[in-house]
């Protein structure tokens, strides 16, 4: 995410939380007071969202100094210090919750992605996310998946073709949908089509789709799909019900990618705490 876009996003989040003023902090804390803040992990995880975290304090004009922190993508354990800095106490306290909300959520996405990626260790298959992202947070969540060791999928509707069952219905069939897509896009853009069974797989192969998504298939069916697609130059992606318990078995069928919507729509936030002391 470009810095200005990030700042606009954080500013909107701060406005939502602060409104006219932080009445608690402004009534309790002397405006001249400065503090030293330290961010600690209360559980193990993978870090993501430090730019958003820092931007919240800068936008509240907390006059941050002496900044040190881990980098996005770093692994941390319970009790580790993730960041430390000094600043104006009012600004730090007012920005704290917004900053923490971004960091805890994005680190949760990165951490869950790493857990999935670790399940595929030693296999020629990668985990990727989907468009099942939080509105307006897609760029940050996509980055968090990369920080966790995942691969990127298409970013949005404009940068890749993914023909799903409703597109197929509207187009009149897989062959028609793939043909129209290939005629519409430039030669550098791949065309992916979702299939639900081996008959639809054969149709997608005959239509010369570049990528085929195997949707909600059992492992035996996916293995047969891999066998049928061998030597055709097509990329196979598995999707649907990809749990931590099941994902390795899915990858062992021979697909190149497994897409997991849960990386963004169901990742639990990582537990972190920000503590301050007067300076």
C-alpha positions in Angstrom: 0.0 0.0 0.0 1.3 3.5 -0.9 2.2 5.6 2.1 -0.5 8.2 1.4 -3.2 5.6 1.0 -2.1 4.0 4.2 -2.2 7.3 6.0 -5.7 8.0 4.7 -6.9 4.6 5.9 -5.4 5.1 9.4 -6.7 8.7 9.6 -10.2 7.4 8.8 -9.9 4.7 11.5 -8.7 7.3 14.0 -11.5 9.6 13.2 -14.0 6.8 13.8 -12.5 6.1 17.2 -11.5 9.6 18.4 -14.4 11.7 17.0 -14.2 15.2 18.5 -11.7 14.2 21.2 -10.4 11.5 23.5 -12.2 12.8 26.6 -10.6 10.3 28.9 -7.0 11.1 28.0 -7.5 14.8 27.6 -9.1 15.0 31.0 -6.5 12.9 32.8 -3.1 13.4 31.1 -1.1 16.6 31.2 -0.4 17.8 27.6 3.3 18.2 28.3 3.9 14.7 29.6 6.0 12.2 27.6 6.3 8.5 28.0 8.3 5.5 27.0 6.1 2.8 25.4 7.0 -0.9 24.9 5.0 -3.4 22.9 5.1 -7.0 24.1 3.8 -10.3 22.7 1.5 -12.3 24.9 1.6 -15.3 22.5 3.8 -16.7 19.7 3.2 -15.3 16.2 4.4 -13.7 13.0 4.5 -9.9 12.8 2.6 -7.9 10.2 1.3 -4.3 10.2 4.1 -2.3 11.7 3.7 0.5 9.2 0.1 0.9 10.1 0.9 0.7 13.8 3.5 3.5 13.5 1.3 5.6 11.3 -1.4 5.8 13.9 1.0 7.5 16.4 2.4 9.8 13.8 -1.0 11.0 12.6 -1.9 11.7 16.3 1.2 13.9 16.3 2.7 11.9 19.2 6.2 13.1 18.3 7.7 9.6 18.2 11.4 9.2 18.9 13.9 6.4 19.8 11.9 4.0 17.7 13.0 0.3 17.5 11.0 -2.6 16.3 11.0 -6.0 14.7 10.3 -6.1 11.0 7.2 -7.4 9.3 7.6 -11.2 8.8 9.6 -11.7 12.0 8.7 -14.5 14.3 8.2 -13.7 18.0 7.5 -15.7 21.1 5.4 -15.0 24.2 7.1 -12.3 26.3 9.2 -10.9 23.4 9.5 -7.1 23.0 8.3 -6.2 19.6 8.7 -2.5 19.7 9.8 0.4 21.9 9.6 4.2 21.5 9.1 7.5 23.3 6.4 10.1 22.5 3.8 12.5 23.8 1.7 10.5 26.2 -1.6 12.0 25.0 -0.9 11.1 21.4 0.3 7.6 22.3 -2.8 6.8 24.4 -5.3 8.2 21.9 -3.8 6.3 19.0 -3.1 3.1 21.0 -6.3 1.1 20.3 -6.4 1.9 16.6 -2.7 1.0 16.2 -3.2 -2.2 18.1 -6.3 -3.2 16.2 -4.4 -3.1 12.9 -1.3 -4.8 14.3 -3.1 -7.6 16.1 -5.4 -8.4 13.2 -2.7 -8.4 10.6 -0.3 -10.4 12.7 -3.1 -12.9 13.1 -3.4 -13.2 9.4 0.4 -13.7 9.0 0.5 -16.2 11.9 -2.4 -18.3 10.5 -0.8 -18.2 7.0 2.5 -19.5 8.5 0.7 -22.4 10.2 -0.8 -23.4 6.8 2.5 -22.9 5.0 4.4 -25.0 7.5 1.9 -27.9 6.9 3.2 -28.0 3.2 6.9 -28.1 4.1 8.7 -30.2 1.6 5.9 -30.2 -1.0 5.9 -28.4 -4.3 2.7 -26.6 -3.4 1.9 -23.1 -2.0 -0.8 -21.6 0.1 -2.5 -18.5 -1.2 -5.3 -16.3 0.0 -8.5 -15.1 -1.7 -10.6 -12.0 -2.1 -12.4 -12.8 1.1 -10.8 -9.8 2.8 -12.0 -7.1 5.1 -13.3 -4.2 3.1 -10.6 -1.5 2.7 -8.0 -3.7 4.3 -7.1 -5.9 1.3 -3.7 -4.5 0.6 -2.6 -4.9 4.2 -4.1 -8.4 4.6 -2.6 -9.5 1.3 0.8 -8.3 2.6 0.2 -10.1 5.8 -0.3 -13.4 4.0 3.0 -12.8 2.2 4.7 -12.0 5.6 3.4 -15.4 6.8 4.9 -17.3 3.9 1.9 -17.4 1.6 1.6 -16.7 -2.1 -0.4 -14.0 -3.7 -3.6 -14.7 -5.7 -5.2 -12.1 -7.9 -5.5 -8.8 -6.0 -8.9 -7.8 -7.2 -11.3 -8.1 -10.1 -9.2 -6.1 -12.5 -5.9 -8.1 -12.5 -7.0 -11.6 -13.2 -9.8 -13.8 -14.7 -11.4 -16.3 -12.4 -14.5 -17.8 -14.0 -16.8 -19.3 -11.3 -20.0 -21.3 -11.5 -22.2 -18.2 -11.8 -20.1 -16.9 -14.7 -20.3 -20.3 -16.4 -24.1 -20.2 -16.0 -24.3 -16.7 -17.4 -22.0 -17.5 -20.3 -23.8 -20.7 -21.3 -21.0 -23.2 -20.4 -17.3 -23.6 -19.5 -16.1 -23.6 -23.1 -18.0 -20.4 -24.0 -16.9 -18.6 -20.8 -13.2 -19.5 -21.4 -13.3 -18.5 -25.0 -14.9 -15.2 -24.3 -12.4 -14.4 -21.5 -9.4 -15.2 -23.7 -10.8 -13.0 -26.5 -11.4 -10.2 -24.0 -8.1 -10.0 -22.1 -4.5 -9.3 -23.3 -2.1 -12.2 -23.9 -0.3 -11.7 -20.6 -3.4 -12.3 -18.4 -4.1 -15.9 -17.5 -7.7 -17.3 -17.4 -8.7 -19.5 -14.5 -12.0 -21.5 -14.3 -13.6 -23.2 -11.4 -14.7 -26.8 -11.8 -16.7 -29.0 -9.5 -16.2 -32.5 -10.9 -14.1 -34.4 -13.4 -16.6 -33.8 -16.3 -16.2 -30.0 -15.8 -12.4 -30.5 -15.5 -12.4 -32.2 -18.9 -14.4 -29.3 -20.4 -11.9 -26.8 -18.9 -8.9 -28.8 -20.3 -10.5 -28.9 -23.7 -11.2 -25.1 -23.5 -7.4 -24.6 -22.8 -7.9 -22.7 -19.5 -4.6 -21.6 -18.1 -5.5 -22.4 -14.5 -8.2 -24.7 -13.1 -9.6 -24.4 -9.6 -10.7 -27.8 -8.2 -13.6 -26.7 -6.0 -14.6 -28.8 -3.0 -13.3 -32.1 -4.3 -12.2 -35.0 -2.2 -8.6 -36.0 -2.3 -9.1 -39.0 -4.6 -11.0 -36.9 -7.1 -8.2 -34.2 -7.0 -5.6 -36.8 -7.6 -7.4 -38.0 -10.7 -7.7 -34.4 -11.9 -4.0 -34.1 -11.5 -3.5 -37.3 -13.5 -5.8 -36.1 -16.3 -4.1 -32.6 -16.5 -0.6 -34.0 -16.6 1.4 -32.7 -19.6 -1.2 -30.1 -20.5 0.7 -27.1 -19.1 -2.2 -26.1 -16.8 -1.9 -25.0 -13.2 -4.2 -26.7 -10.7 -5.5 -24.9 -7.6 -7.4 -26.7 -4.9 -10.1 -24.7 -3.0 -12.8 -25.4 -0.4 -12.7 -26.8 3.1 -8.9 -26.4 3.4 -8.4 -26.8 7.1 -5.0 -27.2 8.9 -5.9 -30.9 9.4 -6.7 -31.5 5.7 -4.4 -29.1 3.8 -1.3 -31.4 3.5 -3.4 -34.2 2.1 -4.8 -31.8 -0.5 -1.3 -30.7 -1.5 -0.1 -34.3 -1.7 -2.5 -34.9 -4.6 -0.2 -32.9 -6.8 -1.9 -29.5 -7.1 0.4 -26.5 -7.2 -1.7 -24.2 -5.0 -4.3 -24.4 -2.2 -6.3 -21.3 -1.7 -7.7 -20.6 1.8 -10.3 -17.9 2.5 -9.9 -18.5 6.2 -6.5 -16.8 6.2 -8.3 -13.5 6.1 -11.9 -14.0 7.1 -11.2 -16.2 10.1 -7.7 -15.4 11.4 -7.8 -14.8 15.2 -6.1 -11.7 16.4 -2.7 -12.0 18.1 -2.6 -11.0 21.7 -0.2 -8.0 22.2 0.0 -5.4 24.9 1.4 -1.9 24.9 2.8 -0.6 28.3 3.9 2.9 29.1 6.0 4.6 31.8 6.5 8.3 32.3 9.8 9.8 31.2 
